[in-house]
Amino acid sequence: MKPVLENLFYYLDNFHRVLEWIGERYADLLDGEERDFIDRFPALPQASRALFVRMVMRKGQLFRASKLVYEEIGCPRAAAAPLAETGWIVVDPAMSLDELFDLLQKPELCQAFGLAGALRSARKEAQLEALRAEHADERPFSAWCRNAAAVDEAYRIVAKPLCDRLRLIFFGNYHQDWTEFVLSDLGVFRFEQVEISDAARGFRTRRDIDDYLRLHACRERFGNGEAPLDVLRDVPPPGTDNEWLASRRHKLLFQMGQQLEKLRDWAGACAVYDDCAYPGARARAIRVLEKDEQFGAAWERLQVAMAAPESEAERQHLLRMAPRLARRLGHPRGTAGKPVPPARLDLALPQPDGQWWVEGVVRDHLNRDEAPVFYVENALINSLFGLLCWDAVFAAIPGAFFHPFHHGPADLHSADFHRRRAAQFDACLAQLDDGSYPATIRRNLDAKRGISSPFVFWGALDGALLDLALHCIPAAHLKQAFLRILQDVKANRTGFPDLIQFWPAERRYNMIEVKGPGDRLQDNQLRWIDYCAQHRMPVTVCYLQWAPQ
C-alpha cells in the first residue's frame, strides 16, 4: 500500500517553503521579476496558488482545464482566473500544430480536423506530418478546437522559466526538483540535518546565477548534438571564486574535449583540455598530442605530469603512454617495476540452470559455515567509512551544504574535499588507532539508519555482516582503505572486489574479485588490487570457467 500525505495542499506548502527560504537567504541577489513573484504569490486565493504549483510540477507549459481536476482545488477554470490577471498564465493561448498534437489525444484530433479513411487510422506522427503543410500558423486553442473549447479551456504557464530559476537558486542544480519535498515528507528519503550558515549560500552573486544559467544552456545545446566549438563560444569565462560552479564549467569543457577527440580535431581538443582543470584533462591533452604525432611536446608534458601526478588514475594513464612515446623518440625504456600480481584462484564449475549471476555462483561455491562469503563489491568498505566518518562528511563548512535536501556535500568530488575537513577526518580516523571505532560505527548505524549518505549503502548492511567485518578486518587495513578513499573520492569509491570471505575463528578475511569467461580487470580494480598488495591486504582474483557438461 502506497504511503499517503494527509495534507492535500502539501505541495503548495512546500512551494511556499522554497519561496520563504529564497526570500530570507537570497533577497540581495534576486532580480525584479523574482522579487515581485515572491511578494505577490502568497496573496492569491489558495485554489489559484495550488493550481499554479500543480502546473509548475508537471511537464511542459501547456495544460487543459479538463486535465487539471484535483479534489482540493475544485473548479480549475475558477482557480485559473486570478492567475491570468497576474500574467503568470495565459488563457486560450496561441499554439502551433505540434503543440496542439502534444495536448490532444488521437480521437480528439480526428474530430477536430475531421480526419477520415487511412489518415484517421494512421499514427499521430503521420497525421501531424500530413497536416503540417496547410496548418503552419499558430492559433488559439479555441480556434483549433471549436467544439472542445465550449467545455474545456487551455492554459500556457509563462512563468515556468521563472519558477525553474527559483528552483535552481534553492537547490543549486537542475537535477533536483519538487519531488524531493514529497519523498522527504513520505519518509522515502531522509536527509542529515546540517546547520546551514549564511556563508554557505550556493550562489554568492547575481553573476553566479547568470553564469549557471548560461552553463546549463550550453550543456543542453551540447547534449542535443550542437558542434562543440559553436557551444564553446558561449561558455561563460572563468572569474568567479565559486568553486562548485567552476567545477561544473570544467566538467562541461572536459566533455567537449572528448567529443572533439572523437571528431579528430586534435588542435581543438588540446586547446579545450588546456583550459580545463577537470580530473583527467591533463592526461587527455598529452594523449591528443600523441595522436597528433606531436611526440616531443607530448613527452615534455608527460615528464611534468609524472613529477606530480594528480591521482593514481592519472599516473596509471601516464605510465601507459610513457613507453610508446619513449619508443617514438628513441629514448631508453623505463625501469618502472610491474605491480605484484594478486593471488589467483581458477575455478571450473558447471553452468547453473535458470537464473544466475557469476558472482553469486562463486559466492555459493566458496561459502562455508565456518567461512561465510558475502557479495559486497563497493558497499562494505564505503559504508564502514561513511559510518565512522559521518561527522566529518557532514561537517557544516562553507559551501558544503546550502539547502535541506543534500544527499552529500556539494564539494564531495573536489580535489580539496579532504583538506577542508582534515581536522574532522583526523579525529574520526584516530579511533582506528585507539580501538573506539566499532562503538562509533554501531552507534551511527542505529542513529543514522536510512539517512541519505554518499557512502553508506543501507540496503546492503545487516548486523551479521557488520559484526563479521569489525571482528575480522584489522583496524590497520580499514585505515589504509579509508585513506585511499580520501585521496580521490570520485575515483576510489569504486573498484572494490566483489566478494569478501571471513574466518571468524581466525579473525581473518579475504577479498575476492570475480571474473567470468572473457572478462578482465578494469583500471579502477587494478588500482585497488595494487594498493591492497602494497599494504598486505588480502585479495584474490577468481577466474571462473564453465566446466564441460
MIDO-625180 format. One record per residue (C-alpha): residue in three letters; residue number from 1; z, y, x. Coordinates in nm, 4 decimals. Layout:
residues N
rest	nr	z	y	x
ALA	NUM	Z	Y	X
...
end
This chain:
residues 549
rest	nr	z	y	x
MET	1	0.0000	0.0000	0.0000
LYS	2	-0.1033	0.3397	0.1399
PRO	3	0.1697	0.5979	0.2011
VAL	4	0.1638	0.8921	-0.0408
LEU	5	0.2723	1.2513	0.0066
GLU	6	0.4828	1.3693	-0.2879
ASN	7	0.3904	1.7363	-0.2419
LEU	8	0.0418	1.7729	-0.3904
PHE	9	-0.0054	2.1019	-0.2054
TYR	10	0.0850	1.9525	0.1355
TYR	11	-0.2488	2.0577	0.2834
LEU	12	-0.2028	2.4182	0.1665
ASP	13	0.1488	2.4319	0.3121
ASN	14	0.0123	2.3028	0.6429
PHE	15	-0.2624	2.5645	0.6414
HIS	16	-0.0005	2.8354	0.5898
ARG	17	0.1984	2.6930	0.8818
VAL	18	-0.1047	2.7390	1.1051
LEU	19	-0.1598	3.0962	0.9893
GLU	20	0.2075	3.1820	1.0426
TRP	21	0.2099	3.0212	1.3879
ILE	22	-0.1022	3.2129	1.4930
GLY	23	0.0284	3.5370	1.3446
GLU	24	0.3543	3.5067	1.5371
ARG	25	0.2120	3.3952	1.8715
TYR	26	-0.1393	3.5370	1.8952
ALA	27	-0.1285	3.8645	1.6996
ASP	28	-0.2284	4.0650	2.0088
LEU	29	-0.5422	3.8509	2.0639
LEU	30	-0.6849	3.8434	1.7117
ASP	31	-0.9902	4.0417	1.6052
GLY	32	-1.0063	4.2448	1.2856
GLU	33	-1.1595	3.9694	1.0734
GLU	34	-0.8927	3.7196	1.1786
ARG	35	-0.6043	3.9606	1.1153
ASP	36	-0.7472	4.0570	0.7763
PHE	37	-0.7735	3.6927	0.6699
ILE	38	-0.4156	3.6099	0.7775
ASP	39	-0.2859	3.9156	0.5889
ARG	40	-0.4838	3.8674	0.2654
PHE	41	-0.4912	3.4913	0.2197
PRO	42	-0.1253	3.4459	0.1041
ALA	43	-0.1756	3.6994	-0.1755
LEU	44	-0.4366	3.4882	-0.3587
PRO	45	-0.3404	3.2645	-0.6539
GLN	46	-0.2148	2.9238	-0.5435
ALA	47	-0.5025	2.7342	-0.7047
SER	48	-0.7568	2.9562	-0.5257
ARG	49	-0.5862	2.9077	-0.1907
ALA	50	-0.5727	2.5334	-0.2463
LEU	51	-0.9415	2.5148	-0.3400
PHE	52	-1.0334	2.7146	-0.0308
VAL	53	-0.8383	2.4818	0.2002
ARG	54	-0.9878	2.1749	0.0316
MET	55	-1.3332	2.3103	0.1183
VAL	56	-1.2272	2.4020	0.4710
MET	57	-1.1042	2.0461	0.5300
ARG	58	-1.4256	1.8892	0.4043
LYS	59	-1.7511	1.8592	0.5947
GLY	60	-2.0218	2.1192	0.5526
GLN	61	-2.0363	2.4611	0.3888
LEU	62	-2.1950	2.3847	0.0505
PHE	63	-1.9996	2.2386	-0.2412
ARG	64	-2.0330	2.1807	-0.6136
ALA	65	-1.7591	2.2533	-0.8631
SER	66	-1.8094	1.9086	-1.0190
LYS	67	-1.7143	1.7503	-0.6859
LEU	68	-1.4053	1.9677	-0.6354
VAL	69	-1.1868	1.8190	-0.9069
TYR	70	-0.8215	1.7986	-0.7977
GLU	71	-0.5234	1.7451	-1.0250
GLU	72	-0.3116	2.0171	-0.8672
ILE	73	-0.5898	2.2791	-0.8702
GLY	74	-0.7210	2.2474	-1.2218
CYS	75	-1.0494	2.4153	-1.3124
PRO	76	-1.2408	2.4739	-0.9855
ARG	77	-1.4574	2.7478	-1.1384
ALA	78	-1.1493	2.9480	-1.2337
ALA	79	-0.9964	2.8935	-0.8893
ALA	80	-1.3198	2.9991	-0.7181
ALA	81	-1.3477	3.3389	-0.8866
PRO	82	-1.0796	3.5199	-0.6775
LEU	83	-1.2265	3.3645	-0.3610
ALA	84	-1.5677	3.5081	-0.4425
GLU	85	-1.4129	3.8550	-0.4707
THR	86	-1.2840	3.8278	-0.1113
GLY	87	-1.6285	3.7423	0.0206
TRP	88	-1.4997	3.4219	0.1794
ILE	89	-1.7161	3.2120	-0.0518
VAL	90	-2.0446	3.2840	-0.2296
VAL	91	-2.1022	3.1573	-0.5843
ASP	92	-2.4502	3.0254	-0.6639
PRO	93	-2.5706	3.0768	-0.3053
ALA	94	-2.9306	3.0694	-0.1918
MET	95	-3.0110	2.7418	-0.0189
SER	96	-3.3056	2.5642	0.1373
LEU	97	-3.4634	2.2458	0.0068
ASP	98	-3.2983	2.0495	0.2879
GLU	99	-2.9569	2.1854	0.1896
LEU	100	-3.0203	2.1009	-0.1731
PHE	101	-3.1064	1.7421	-0.0804
ASP	102	-2.7723	1.7159	0.1030
LEU	103	-2.5931	1.8497	-0.2044
LEU	104	-2.7540	1.6386	-0.4786
GLN	105	-2.7776	1.2656	-0.5385
LYS	106	-3.1124	1.0951	-0.5776
PRO	107	-3.1127	1.0684	-0.9621
GLU	108	-3.0293	1.4393	-0.9838
LEU	109	-3.3171	1.5256	-0.7503
CYS	110	-3.5580	1.3170	-0.9556
GLN	111	-3.4532	1.5062	-1.2682
ALA	112	-3.4623	1.8497	-1.1035
PHE	113	-3.8151	1.8017	-0.9690
GLY	114	-3.9488	1.5748	-1.2411
LEU	115	-4.0346	1.3023	-0.9924
ALA	116	-4.2244	1.0044	-1.1287
GLY	117	-4.4020	0.6917	-1.0150
ALA	118	-4.3862	0.5887	-0.6500
LEU	119	-4.2234	0.9144	-0.5437
ARG	120	-3.9360	0.8592	-0.7884
SER	121	-3.8504	0.5238	-0.6263
ALA	122	-3.9103	0.6429	-0.2684
ARG	123	-3.6245	0.7035	-0.0239
LYS	124	-3.4653	1.0505	-0.0247
GLU	125	-3.6183	1.1213	0.3171
ALA	126	-3.9666	1.0513	0.1835
GLN	127	-3.9051	1.2615	-0.1267
LEU	128	-3.7875	1.5516	0.0879
GLU	129	-4.0945	1.5317	0.3101
ALA	130	-4.3253	1.5241	0.0078
LEU	131	-4.1666	1.8346	-0.1486
ARG	132	-4.1284	2.0473	0.1645
ALA	133	-4.4762	2.1990	0.1693
GLU	134	-4.4500	2.3594	-0.1762
HIS	135	-4.0788	2.4478	-0.1581
ALA	136	-4.0382	2.6295	0.1719
ASP	137	-3.8398	2.9205	0.0286
GLU	138	-3.4670	2.9493	-0.0340
ARG	139	-3.3436	2.9744	-0.3935
PRO	140	-3.0066	2.9979	-0.5669
PHE	141	-2.8614	2.6683	-0.6855
SER	142	-2.9145	2.7777	-1.0467
ALA	143	-3.2859	2.8272	-0.9798
TRP	144	-3.3234	2.4843	-0.8193
CYS	145	-3.1313	2.3006	-1.0914
ARG	146	-3.1562	2.4886	-1.4185
ASN	147	-3.0173	2.2029	-1.6258
ALA	148	-2.7292	2.1238	-1.3907
ALA	149	-2.6394	2.4907	-1.3478
ALA	150	-2.5373	2.5088	-1.7120
VAL	151	-2.2436	2.2751	-1.6461
ASP	152	-2.1986	2.2989	-1.2719
GLU	153	-2.1638	2.5651	-1.0044
ALA	154	-2.2303	2.5718	-0.6303
TYR	155	-2.0351	2.7488	-0.3566
ARG	156	-2.1014	2.8329	0.0046
ILE	157	-1.7872	2.8836	0.2132
VAL	158	-1.8990	3.1558	0.4520
ALA	159	-1.5513	3.1823	0.6113
LYS	160	-1.5747	2.8302	0.7564
PRO	161	-1.6554	2.9552	1.1116
LEU	162	-1.3565	3.1922	1.0874
CYS	163	-1.1276	2.9022	0.9906
ASP	164	-1.2699	2.6859	1.2676
ARG	165	-1.1878	2.9665	1.5089
LEU	166	-0.8306	2.9836	1.3810
ARG	167	-0.8030	2.6063	1.4177
LEU	168	-0.9236	2.6418	1.7759
ILE	169	-0.6645	2.9103	1.8514
PHE	170	-0.3896	2.6861	1.7133
PHE	171	-0.4873	2.3552	1.8773
GLY	172	-0.6640	2.4851	2.1877
ASN	173	-0.9551	2.2473	2.1206
TYR	174	-1.2040	2.1465	1.8540
HIS	175	-1.1386	1.7712	1.8507
GLN	176	-0.8069	1.8044	1.6660
ASP	177	-0.8245	1.9065	1.3025
TRP	178	-0.6174	1.9447	0.9862
THR	179	-0.5601	1.5693	0.9612
GLU	180	-0.3077	1.5988	1.2459
PHE	181	-0.0656	1.7541	0.9953
VAL	182	-0.1281	1.4895	0.7322
LEU	183	-0.0901	1.1952	0.9695
SER	184	0.2265	1.3508	1.1078
ASP	185	0.3708	1.4069	0.7586
LEU	186	0.2917	1.0449	0.6691
GLY	187	0.4588	0.9200	0.9864
VAL	188	0.1338	0.7700	1.1188
PHE	189	0.1621	0.9891	1.4286
ARG	190	0.4852	1.1235	1.5715
PHE	191	0.4956	1.3841	1.8448
GLU	192	0.7566	1.4757	2.1023
GLN	193	0.9317	1.7984	2.0099
VAL	194	0.8863	2.0274	2.3091
GLU	195	1.0287	2.3771	2.3289
ILE	196	0.7182	2.5956	2.3475
SER	197	0.7694	2.9349	2.5075
ASP	198	0.5506	3.2411	2.4615
ALA	199	0.4313	3.1919	2.8194
ALA	200	0.2852	2.8560	2.7168
ARG	201	0.0138	3.0044	2.4978
GLY	202	-0.3137	2.8183	2.5343
PHE	203	-0.5141	3.1391	2.5126
ARG	204	-0.3773	3.4350	2.7063
THR	205	-0.6504	3.6936	2.6466
ARG	206	-0.9235	3.7503	2.3930
ARG	207	-1.1709	3.6674	2.6688
ASP	208	-1.0179	3.3181	2.6852
ILE	209	-1.1029	3.2635	2.3182
ASP	210	-1.4536	3.4053	2.3545
ASP	211	-1.5201	3.2010	2.6700
TYR	212	-1.4087	2.8840	2.4947
LEU	213	-1.6416	2.9560	2.2034
ARG	214	-1.9307	3.0140	2.4438
LEU	215	-1.8473	2.6950	2.6329
HIS	216	-1.8334	2.4997	2.3100
ALA	217	-2.1718	2.6352	2.2013
CYS	218	-2.3187	2.5385	2.5401
ARG	219	-2.1681	2.1921	2.5173
GLU	220	-2.3196	2.1481	2.1698
ARG	221	-2.6629	2.2574	2.2913
PHE	222	-2.6438	2.0285	2.5930
GLY	223	-2.5297	1.7386	2.3759
ASN	224	-2.8269	1.7987	2.1474
GLY	225	-3.0685	1.7498	2.4377
GLU	226	-3.1486	2.1061	2.5443
ALA	227	-3.2586	2.1411	2.9069
PRO	228	-2.9531	2.1731	3.1361
LEU	229	-3.0810	2.4760	3.3255
ASP	230	-3.1532	2.6600	2.9988
VAL	231	-2.7979	2.5945	2.8812
LEU	232	-2.6546	2.6790	3.2219
ARG	233	-2.7706	3.0397	3.1918
ASP	234	-2.5301	3.0889	2.9014
VAL	235	-2.2255	2.9145	3.0515
PRO	236	-1.9602	3.1843	3.0968
PRO	237	-1.8898	3.2664	3.4616
PRO	238	-1.5550	3.1841	3.6220
GLY	239	-1.2975	3.4543	3.6471
THR	240	-1.0125	3.3536	3.4209
ASP	241	-0.6776	3.2311	3.5510
ASN	242	-0.6549	2.9896	3.2569
GLU	243	-0.6604	2.6558	3.4409
TRP	244	-0.7209	2.4244	3.1459
LEU	245	-1.0084	2.6436	3.0278
ALA	246	-1.1580	2.6457	3.3779
SER	247	-1.1342	2.2660	3.3869
ARG	248	-1.3441	2.2446	3.0691
ARG	249	-1.6106	2.4595	3.2339
HIS	250	-1.6165	2.2372	3.5421
LYS	251	-1.6440	1.9228	3.3301
LEU	252	-1.9494	2.0622	3.1499
LEU	253	-2.1086	2.1576	3.4819
PHE	254	-2.0474	1.8064	3.6134
GLN	255	-2.2202	1.6538	3.3107
MET	256	-2.5139	1.8890	3.3580
GLY	257	-2.5353	1.7907	3.7247
GLN	258	-2.5504	1.4238	3.6248
GLN	259	-2.8338	1.4971	3.3816
LEU	260	-3.0255	1.6900	3.6492
GLU	261	-2.9864	1.3894	3.8776
LYS	262	-3.1428	1.1689	3.6111
LEU	263	-3.4297	1.4195	3.5924
ARG	264	-3.4621	1.4022	3.9743
ASP	265	-3.4076	1.7759	4.0026
TRP	266	-3.2243	1.7464	4.3324
ALA	267	-3.2037	2.1186	4.4059
GLY	268	-3.0761	2.1993	4.0573
ALA	269	-2.8201	1.9170	4.0629
CYS	270	-2.6878	2.0161	4.4048
ALA	271	-2.6542	2.3813	4.3009
VAL	272	-2.4591	2.2839	3.9881
TYR	273	-2.2292	2.0489	4.1807
ASP	274	-2.1636	2.3187	4.4412
ASP	275	-2.0299	2.5453	4.1635
CYS	276	-1.8180	2.2637	4.0174
ALA	277	-1.4600	2.1644	4.1010
TYR	278	-1.4579	1.8616	3.8704
PRO	279	-1.3380	1.5397	4.0434
GLY	280	-1.6335	1.3620	4.1988
ALA	281	-1.8646	1.6651	4.2144
ARG	282	-1.8441	1.6941	4.5942
ALA	283	-1.9405	1.3297	4.6458
ARG	284	-2.2220	1.3600	4.3918
ALA	285	-2.3613	1.6597	4.5824
ILE	286	-2.3686	1.4536	4.9023
ARG	287	-2.5418	1.1699	4.7187
VAL	288	-2.8010	1.4151	4.5819
LEU	289	-2.8764	1.5401	4.9325
GLU	290	-2.9192	1.1790	5.0411
LYS	291	-3.1601	1.1112	4.7535
ASP	292	-3.3497	1.4266	4.8500
GLU	293	-3.3717	1.2880	5.2066
GLN	294	-3.1702	1.5771	5.3489
PHE	295	-2.9767	1.3306	5.5602
GLY	296	-2.8444	1.5797	5.8154
ALA	297	-2.6978	1.8118	5.5532
ALA	298	-2.5536	1.5135	5.3667
TRP	299	-2.3912	1.3807	5.6863
GLU	300	-2.2300	1.7170	5.7666
ARG	301	-2.0787	1.7391	5.4182
LEU	302	-1.9640	1.3789	5.4319
GLN	303	-1.7691	1.4428	5.7532
VAL	304	-1.5895	1.7375	5.5960
ALA	305	-1.5063	1.5347	5.2852
MET	306	-1.3870	1.2299	5.4827
ALA	307	-1.1419	1.4506	5.6723
ALA	308	-0.9612	1.5259	5.3442
PRO	309	-1.0736	1.3069	5.0510
GLU	310	-0.9785	1.4462	4.7125
SER	311	-0.8859	1.0985	4.5838
GLU	312	-0.9148	0.7265	4.6511
ALA	313	-1.2193	0.7213	4.4261
GLU	314	-1.3959	0.9829	4.6363
ARG	315	-1.3017	0.8056	4.9584
GLN	316	-1.4450	0.4807	4.8203
HIS	317	-1.7685	0.6600	4.7297
LEU	318	-1.7924	0.8275	5.0709
LEU	319	-1.7367	0.5013	5.2584
ARG	320	-2.0341	0.3511	5.0766
MET	321	-2.2625	0.6385	5.1720
ALA	322	-2.1493	0.6682	5.5333
PRO	323	-2.3238	0.3548	5.6730
ARG	324	-2.6523	0.4421	5.5030
LEU	325	-2.6506	0.7985	5.6350
ALA	326	-2.5445	0.6862	5.9824
ARG	327	-2.8323	0.4384	5.9928
ARG	328	-3.0812	0.7052	5.8811
LEU	329	-2.9641	0.9427	6.1537
GLY	330	-2.9344	0.6803	6.4260
HIS	331	-2.5569	0.7161	6.4566
PRO	332	-2.3498	0.4167	6.5685
ARG	333	-2.1942	0.2055	6.2974
GLY	334	-1.8391	0.2925	6.1995
THR	335	-1.5472	0.0654	6.2733
ALA	336	-1.3614	0.1034	5.9464
GLY	337	-1.1939	-0.2212	5.8585
LYS	338	-1.2545	-0.4004	5.5324
PRO	339	-0.9662	-0.4395	5.2899
VAL	340	-0.7776	-0.7676	5.2962
PRO	341	-0.9220	-0.9905	5.0221
PRO	342	-0.6769	-1.0785	4.7461
ALA	343	-0.5618	-1.4305	4.6677
ARG	344	-0.8280	-1.6229	4.4776
LEU	345	-0.7975	-1.8790	4.2005
ASP	346	-1.1048	-2.0742	4.0870
LEU	347	-1.0880	-2.2443	3.7507
ALA	348	-1.3386	-2.4725	3.5785
LEU	349	-1.2359	-2.5118	3.2157
PRO	350	-1.4134	-2.6469	2.9076
GLN	351	-1.5577	-2.3706	2.6941
PRO	352	-1.3482	-2.3460	2.3756
ASP	353	-1.4879	-2.3754	2.0252
GLY	354	-1.4509	-2.0989	1.7706
GLN	355	-1.3355	-1.7512	1.8601
TRP	356	-1.2021	-1.6926	2.2117
TRP	357	-1.1904	-1.4372	2.4922
VAL	358	-1.1966	-1.5085	2.8652
GLU	359	-0.8594	-1.3521	2.9487
GLY	360	-0.6971	-1.5390	2.6601
VAL	361	-0.8402	-1.8709	2.7787
VAL	362	-0.6964	-1.8210	3.1278
ARG	363	-0.3658	-1.6930	2.9906
ASP	364	-0.3204	-2.0004	2.7727
HIS	365	-0.4199	-2.2343	3.0560
LEU	366	-0.1695	-2.0872	3.3036
ASN	367	0.1158	-2.0320	3.0597
ARG	368	0.4285	-2.2447	3.1156
ASP	369	0.7693	-2.2397	2.9518
GLU	370	0.9259	-2.1696	3.2877
ALA	371	0.6495	-1.9235	3.3875
PRO	372	0.5139	-1.7334	3.0835
VAL	373	0.1887	-1.5369	3.1074
PHE	374	0.1119	-1.2151	2.9166
TYR	375	-0.2080	-1.0203	2.8645
VAL	376	-0.1099	-0.6647	2.9638
GLU	377	-0.4004	-0.5016	3.1506
ASN	378	-0.3212	-0.1265	3.1647
ALA	379	-0.0375	-0.1389	2.9127
LEU	380	0.2659	-0.2697	3.1002
ILE	381	0.2903	-0.0608	3.4188
ASN	382	0.1783	0.2551	3.2414
SER	383	0.4378	0.2001	2.9693
LEU	384	0.7193	0.1407	3.2176
PHE	385	0.6147	0.4574	3.3978
GLY	386	0.5981	0.6552	3.0733
LEU	387	0.9402	0.5370	2.9580
LEU	388	1.1122	0.6069	3.2895
CYS	389	0.9429	0.9438	3.3412
TRP	390	0.9465	1.0611	2.9790
ASP	391	1.1418	1.3785	3.0544
ALA	392	0.9070	1.4732	3.3388
VAL	393	0.5881	1.4075	3.1410
PHE	394	0.7142	1.6213	2.8520
ALA	395	0.8746	1.8935	3.0645
ALA	396	0.8297	2.2334	2.8965
ILE	397	0.6443	2.4108	3.1758
PRO	398	0.3992	2.6966	3.1092
GLY	399	0.0542	2.5837	2.9983
ALA	400	0.1522	2.2246	2.9257
PHE	401	0.2210	2.2417	2.5512
PHE	402	0.1120	2.5124	2.3139
HIS	403	0.1231	2.3544	1.9672
PRO	404	0.3370	2.0849	1.7976
PHE	405	0.0696	1.8129	1.7967
HIS	406	0.0143	1.7350	2.1634
HIS	407	-0.0345	1.3669	2.2463
GLY	408	0.0461	1.4646	2.6053
PRO	409	0.0464	1.7656	2.8394
ALA	410	-0.2688	1.9768	2.8316
ASP	411	-0.2873	1.9619	3.2121
LEU	412	-0.2451	1.5831	3.2312
HIS	413	-0.5629	1.5348	3.4345
SER	414	-0.5248	1.8434	3.6530
ALA	415	-0.5021	1.7943	4.0264
ASP	416	-0.1623	1.9666	4.0333
PHE	417	-0.0084	1.7730	3.7423
HIS	418	0.2457	1.6037	3.9728
ARG	419	0.3074	1.9072	4.1918
ARG	420	0.4000	2.1310	3.8977
ARG	421	0.6664	1.8777	3.7919
ALA	422	0.7673	1.7484	4.1332
ALA	423	1.1406	1.8038	4.0846
GLN	424	1.1426	1.6307	3.7445
PHE	425	0.9437	1.3311	3.8708
ASP	426	1.1621	1.3037	4.1822
ALA	427	1.4692	1.2812	3.9585
CYS	428	1.3104	1.0095	3.7457
LEU	429	1.1845	0.8007	4.0381
ALA	430	1.5191	0.8306	4.2181
GLN	431	1.6559	0.5948	3.9529
LEU	432	1.4428	0.3203	4.1075
ASP	433	1.6478	0.3660	4.4228
ASP	434	1.9948	0.3758	4.2671
GLY	435	1.9345	0.0968	4.0138
SER	436	1.9803	0.3020	3.6965
TYR	437	1.6149	0.2766	3.5857
PRO	438	1.6494	-0.0222	3.3459
ALA	439	1.9017	0.1667	3.1330
THR	440	1.6754	0.4737	3.1122
ILE	441	1.3703	0.2655	3.0213
ARG	442	1.5576	0.0759	2.7497
ARG	443	1.7152	0.3940	2.6160
ASN	444	1.3786	0.5679	2.5852
LEU	445	1.2245	0.2548	2.4351
ASP	446	1.4687	0.2873	2.1460
ALA	447	1.4959	0.6661	2.1215
LYS	448	1.1254	0.7476	2.1542
ARG	449	0.9704	0.4464	1.9819
GLY	450	0.6458	0.5397	1.8114
ILE	451	0.6218	0.8924	1.9531
SER	452	0.2770	0.9637	2.0983
SER	453	0.2604	0.9413	2.4760
PRO	454	-0.0367	0.9318	2.7124
PHE	455	0.1265	0.6425	2.8985
VAL	456	0.3248	0.4273	2.6567
PHE	457	0.1416	0.1509	2.4667
TRP	458	0.3863	0.0953	2.1832
GLY	459	0.1883	-0.1872	2.0261
ALA	460	0.1931	-0.3887	2.3483
LEU	461	0.5679	-0.3662	2.4142
ASP	462	0.8300	-0.6072	2.2915
GLY	463	1.1782	-0.6856	2.4088
ALA	464	1.0867	-1.0153	2.5774
LEU	465	0.8071	-0.8653	2.7870
LEU	466	1.0170	-0.5641	2.8851
ASP	467	1.3154	-0.7783	2.9851
LEU	468	1.0992	-1.0088	3.1968
ALA	469	0.9278	-0.7157	3.3684
LEU	470	1.2555	-0.5441	3.4560
HIS	471	1.4034	-0.8733	3.5734
CYS	472	1.1092	-0.9958	3.7836
ILE	473	0.9272	-0.6893	3.9219
PRO	474	1.1181	-0.5343	4.2152
ALA	475	1.2058	-0.1677	4.1834
ALA	476	1.0203	-0.1004	4.5093
HIS	477	0.6977	-0.2366	4.3580
LEU	478	0.7390	-0.0279	4.0440
LYS	479	0.7920	0.2807	4.2567
GLN	480	0.4733	0.2202	4.4554
ALA	481	0.2757	0.1696	4.1332
PHE	482	0.4219	0.4835	3.9767
LEU	483	0.3498	0.6925	4.2851
ARG	484	-0.0115	0.5826	4.2766
ILE	485	-0.0442	0.6792	3.9102
LEU	486	0.0814	1.0257	4.0012
GLN	487	-0.1731	1.0599	4.2830
ASP	488	-0.4575	1.0746	4.0291
VAL	489	-0.3500	1.0274	3.6675
LYS	490	-0.7004	1.0148	3.5226
ALA	491	-0.8343	0.7562	3.7672
ASN	492	-0.5236	0.5479	3.8274
ARG	493	-0.4100	0.4816	3.4703
THR	494	-0.6806	0.2142	3.4551
GLY	495	-0.7865	-0.0790	3.6710
PHE	496	-0.4679	-0.2860	3.6467
PRO	497	-0.5061	-0.6673	3.6447
ASP	498	-0.5486	-0.8339	3.3057
LEU	499	-0.2544	-1.0761	3.3126
ILE	500	0.0946	-1.0977	3.4521
GLN	501	0.2929	-1.4168	3.5066
PHE	502	0.6703	-1.4260	3.5500
TRP	503	0.9008	-1.6822	3.7125
PRO	504	1.2395	-1.5646	3.5786
ALA	505	1.4431	-1.8255	3.7679
GLU	506	1.2976	-1.6976	4.0958
ARG	507	1.2783	-1.3305	3.9915
ARG	508	0.9151	-1.3008	4.0944
TYR	509	0.5820	-1.2248	3.9313
ASN	510	0.2072	-1.2305	3.9925
MET	511	-0.0680	-1.0085	3.8513
ILE	512	-0.3956	-1.1821	3.7706
GLU	513	-0.7374	-1.0227	3.7304
VAL	514	-0.9713	-1.2495	3.5325
LYS	515	-1.3444	-1.2632	3.5930
GLY	516	-1.5659	-1.4749	3.3724
PRO	517	-1.9079	-1.6170	3.4671
GLY	518	-2.1265	-1.3416	3.6123
ASP	519	-1.8525	-1.0785	3.6010
ARG	520	-1.7479	-0.8788	3.9071
LEU	521	-1.4676	-0.6465	4.0123
GLN	522	-1.5095	-0.2821	3.9134
ASP	523	-1.4383	0.0047	4.1518
ASN	524	-1.1067	0.1061	3.9932
GLN	525	-0.9949	-0.2588	4.0003
LEU	526	-1.0880	-0.2891	4.3675
ARG	527	-0.8838	0.0209	4.4480
TRP	528	-0.5751	-0.1150	4.2691
ILE	529	-0.6100	-0.4555	4.4349
ASP	530	-0.6437	-0.2946	4.7789
TYR	531	-0.3387	-0.0755	4.7120
CYS	532	-0.1327	-0.3746	4.5998
ALA	533	-0.2293	-0.5638	4.9151
GLN	534	-0.1147	-0.2700	5.1303
HIS	535	0.2256	-0.2743	4.9603
ARG	536	0.2649	-0.6518	4.9332
MET	537	0.2453	-0.6510	4.5549
PRO	538	0.1178	-0.9956	4.4437
VAL	539	-0.2316	-1.0002	4.2904
THR	540	-0.4689	-1.2913	4.2353
VAL	541	-0.8307	-1.2740	4.1232
CYS	542	-0.9143	-1.5666	3.8967
TYR	543	-1.2801	-1.6684	3.8725
LEU	544	-1.3481	-1.8754	3.5641
GLN	545	-1.6462	-2.1071	3.5250
TRP	546	-1.7196	-2.3321	3.2310
ALA	547	-1.6926	-2.6987	3.3153
PRO	548	-1.9895	-2.9177	3.2159
GLN	549	-1.9306	-3.0805	2.8793
end
